[in-house]
Structure formats: C-alpha cells, structure tokens
Amino acid sequence: MKPCDKNIESTLQITAKMIKLAELGNAEREDTGCGILYGVLLDSAYKLKRLAEKEKGNHLNKDWWKTDKSFWGHR
C-alpha cells in the first residue's frame, strides 16, 4: 500500500475512534459542557470520515489504491 493510502486508512481508523469516544463521552457526561465537547468531536469525526472516504474513492477510481496483497497479484 502506498504511503498516501496508508495515511487515508489511518485517518479512517482515527475517525472511528473519535466516534466511539464521542458516543461514550456523551453517554457518561454529567454536564452540558461535556455534551458540547462530545457533540463537536462527533461532528468533526463524521466530517473527516466523509472526506477520507471520498479521497479513498478517488484513489480507487484512479486504480491508485493498492493493498499489499495486490502488489503480488492477489486480490
């Protein structure tokens, strides 16, 4: 996998963690300030996720997205 694709994949992994944290934080919060914090975190995570998925799609459409297995001819 190319470094630029690894970075996109890492971004998608980070956004998944952000979403989980925001959901957990909101469920366990004790005041409205935390609600705002986790709301912003969740909104930001979804925006970043959407951008990363779009860029991954662009790489796939251009046939740039290669996994380590596809390098050896396997899919």
Residue frames as qw, qx, qy, qz and C-alpha x, y, z in Angstrom:
[[0.000, 0.890, 0.456, 0.000, 0.00, 0.00, 0.00],
 [0.386, 0.551, -0.028, 0.739, 1.32, 3.43, -0.93],
 [0.274, -0.149, -0.500, 0.808, 2.11, 5.87, 1.91],
 [0.274, -0.090, -0.061, -0.956, -0.65, 8.25, 0.85],
 [0.664, -0.251, -0.558, -0.430, -3.17, 5.38, 1.00],
 [0.551, -0.206, -0.683, 0.433, -1.87, 4.30, 4.41],
 [0.051, -0.023, -0.299, 0.953, -2.44, 7.84, 5.66],
 [0.518, -0.179, -0.288, -0.785, -6.02, 7.80, 4.42],
 [0.708, -0.231, -0.664, -0.065, -6.56, 4.42, 6.08],
 [0.389, -0.120, -0.574, 0.711, -5.07, 5.77, 9.32],
 [0.212, -0.101, 0.049, -0.971, -7.40, 8.75, 9.12],
 [0.664, -0.237, -0.475, -0.527, -10.38, 6.40, 8.81],
 [0.644, -0.207, -0.675, 0.294, -9.17, 4.45, 11.85],
 [0.172, -0.027, -0.391, 0.904, -8.76, 7.64, 13.87],
 [0.410, -0.182, -0.150, -0.881, -12.24, 8.84, 12.95],
 [0.698, -0.273, -0.632, -0.200, -13.70, 5.51, 14.09],
 [0.496, -0.199, -0.594, 0.601, -12.01, 6.01, 17.48],
 [0.053, -0.073, 0.122, -0.988, -13.26, 9.60, 17.62],
 [0.567, -0.270, -0.410, -0.662, -16.84, 8.45, 17.00],
 [0.689, -0.288, -0.655, 0.118, -16.63, 5.78, 19.70],
 [0.347, -0.108, -0.449, 0.816, -15.14, 8.25, 22.19],
 [0.229, -0.157, -0.061, -0.959, -17.78, 10.88, 21.43],
 [0.661, -0.315, -0.515, -0.445, -20.59, 8.36, 21.88],
 [0.653, -0.265, -0.606, 0.369, -19.11, 7.06, 25.15],
 [0.219, -0.002, -0.287, 0.932, -18.34, 10.54, 26.44],
 [0.382, -0.263, -0.208, -0.861, -21.86, 11.72, 25.69],
 [0.716, -0.338, -0.576, -0.203, -23.39, 8.68, 27.41],
 [0.667, -0.315, -0.483, 0.471, -21.27, 9.24, 30.53],
 [0.176, 0.416, -0.079, 0.889, -21.30, 13.03, 30.68],
 [0.294, -0.528, -0.666, 0.438, -22.51, 14.90, 33.73],
 [0.015, 0.685, 0.191, -0.703, -22.94, 18.42, 32.39],
 [0.580, 0.769, 0.240, -0.122, -23.80, 20.36, 29.24],
 [0.015, 0.835, -0.478, -0.272, -20.20, 21.49, 28.65],
 [0.403, -0.238, 0.862, 0.194, -19.20, 17.87, 28.06],
 [0.595, 0.534, 0.592, -0.101, -22.23, 17.47, 25.81],
 [0.350, 0.899, -0.112, -0.238, -20.96, 20.32, 23.65],
 [0.193, -0.633, 0.715, 0.226, -17.44, 18.87, 23.62],
 [0.472, -0.001, 0.874, 0.116, -18.59, 15.43, 22.51],
 [0.546, 0.710, 0.395, -0.203, -21.05, 16.89, 20.03],
 [0.224, 0.868, -0.352, -0.270, -18.22, 18.83, 18.36],
 [0.306, -0.424, 0.836, 0.167, -15.99, 15.75, 18.44],
 [0.585, 0.305, 0.750, -0.033, -18.70, 13.61, 16.81],
 [0.474, 0.837, 0.150, -0.228, -19.47, 16.22, 14.16],
 [0.047, 0.796, -0.546, -0.257, -15.77, 16.66, 13.36],
 [0.459, -0.204, 0.857, 0.112, -15.23, 12.90, 13.16],
 [0.616, 0.511, 0.596, -0.062, -18.05, 12.46, 10.66],
 [0.350, 0.900, -0.104, -0.237, -16.79, 15.35, 8.53],
 [0.120, -0.654, 0.718, 0.205, -13.26, 13.94, 8.47],
 [0.568, 0.040, 0.822, 0.012, -14.55, 10.44, 7.78],
 [0.599, 0.702, 0.347, -0.168, -16.61, 11.68, 4.83],
 [0.230, 0.875, -0.367, -0.218, -13.59, 13.50, 3.36],
 [0.287, -0.466, 0.828, 0.120, -11.30, 10.48, 3.84],
 [0.632, 0.266, 0.725, -0.057, -13.84, 8.10, 2.29],
 [0.523, 0.821, 0.087, -0.211, -14.24, 10.44, -0.68],
 [0.085, 0.788, -0.583, -0.181, -10.46, 10.57, -1.17],
 [0.482, -0.185, 0.856, 0.036, -10.20, 6.79, -0.85],
 [0.657, 0.544, 0.503, -0.138, -12.90, 6.51, -3.52],
 [0.356, 0.877, -0.230, -0.227, -10.92, 8.85, -5.75],
 [0.158, -0.581, 0.788, 0.131, -7.83, 6.67, -5.34],
 [0.596, 0.120, 0.792, -0.061, -9.85, 3.52, -6.05],
 [0.601, 0.723, 0.268, -0.212, -11.39, 5.05, -9.19],
 [0.281, 0.847, -0.427, -0.144, -7.94, 6.00, -10.46],
 [0.968, 0.057, -0.222, 0.100, -6.69, 2.50, -9.60],
 [0.179, 0.695, -0.507, 0.478, -4.14, 4.02, -7.24],
 [0.635, -0.481, 0.416, -0.440, -5.37, 2.18, -4.12],
 [0.720, 0.259, -0.644, -0.012, -3.29, -0.96, -3.87],
 [0.786, -0.566, 0.186, -0.166, -3.20, -3.31, -0.92],
 [0.267, -0.612, 0.735, 0.113, -0.04, -5.18, -0.05],
 [0.678, 0.112, 0.726, 0.006, -1.61, -8.35, -1.50],
 [0.629, 0.742, 0.204, -0.113, -2.44, -6.70, -4.83],
 [0.007, 0.820, -0.527, -0.221, 1.26, -5.86, -5.20],
 [0.303, -0.294, 0.897, 0.129, 1.88, -9.62, -5.52],
 [0.311, 0.047, -0.717, -0.622, -1.01, -10.12, -7.92],
 [0.173, -0.369, -0.902, 0.144, -3.62, -11.30, -5.41],
 [0.269, -0.380, -0.113, -0.878, -6.94, -9.63, -4.76]]
